[in-house]
Amino acid sequence: MTIPVDLVIAGSTVRVLVDPYRNTAPEAPTLGPSAGEYPCYDAAAYAEMTDDQERNRRFRVALARLVAGRTVLDIGTGADLLWARESVRYGARQVFAMEAMQESFRRAGRWLAEQDAAERISLLRGVSTELDISPRAQVCVAEIIGSLAGAEGAAAVLTDARRRHLTADAVVVPHRCVTLAAPVAFRRLFADAPAAFAADSLGYLKTIFEWHGAPFDVRLRISHPARAALLGAGQVVEVLDLNGHLPLEQRRSVRLVIDRPGLVDGVLTWLRLWCLPDGEPLDALATACNWASVYFPLFDTEQPVEAGDLLDLTVTSTLCEDGIHPDYHLDAVLHTANAGTRSASHSSPYRGGGFRQHSVHRHLFP
């Protein structure tokens, strides 16, 4: 069952389609806005990350190997100071912990004042691109990776950190992350359930719209998507080598092969991440974690496809006006044996852009 819910944004009413029961069903496909790249973290979001055993196990293995006796920089430490605390536990000599959000900084400071670790953790308020530290750090732990690998601005932030905050031989955790894409139809990602926002996602949606000052077509984050909706294997469309070459802007083209009959109207993207070069990767589609998948619409109507049909996809990321966060643009050409060739494109800016531009967004915002 879905119901329309009205949100008041900057004096205007925005109607949102909501499934009030979706977030009560464990492991059900769940829709919300992609929120990690925006300043809307709350206690629930931090708890999800702090309790994420799959993610945290990999980060802890890396910190245990790297930080003993070293100076560590933790970018985006959050209200729980998680990686700053873990760095101290694994023997870091000194940790600089940076946090930009005021409430998160306040909560982190309150925790720090009550702990013995305070003498080894320096908590700094602000964004890393505007702060300074001394001495330079030998290890940087930067959990500023989004459900799209680069969405939270890791490339620009870490390029600046290497220039101003880190030693020449410093190591960054995580080591590498990529975004993969596969052909899907939006409604099929929810199996037999209706496609609508989960009730507990409305707070994030409202916060994002108010931060921008108006509604826009947010990126669509789907937890636990129906795997049967994927009509082909995922291909890498974005790469962040955090200890190697780290371009601020990217353009990657891939050919997605349809492997069985079905319907396609867009692509599902998801994260794969390595904390160490030889470490066990985390695949956000295969493993339950705080990262989720992001759906991008392409075609306004579902396109029938057969095994052997092809979707040529190009994903371009360019820095938005803040010089940190990327805008994404997708171009696609669908080649089918039965219906010929059809082209489509979709732009997903970090801030702004159109509202209700695609049939999927018109469905979700009736």
Buried (B, 14 or more C-beta within 10 A) or exposed (E): EBEEBEBEBEEEEBEBBBBBEBBEEEEBBBBBBBBBBBEBBBEEBBEEBBEBEBBBEBBBBBBBBBBEEBBBBBBBBBBBBBBBBBBBEBEBBBBBBBBBBEEBBEBBBEBBEEEEBBEBBBBBBEBBBEBEBEEBBBBBBBBBBBBBBBBBBBBBBBBBBBEEBBBEEBBBBBBBBBBBBBBBBBBBBBBEBBBBBBBBBBBBBBBBBBEBEEBBBBBBBBBBBBEEBBBBEBBBBBBBBBBEEBEBEBBBEBEBBBBEEBBBBBBBBBBBBBBBEEBEBBBBBEEBBBBBBBBBBBBEEBBEBBEEBBBBBBBBBEBBEEEBBBBBBBBBBBBBEEEEEEEBEBBBBBBBBEBBBBBBBEBBBE
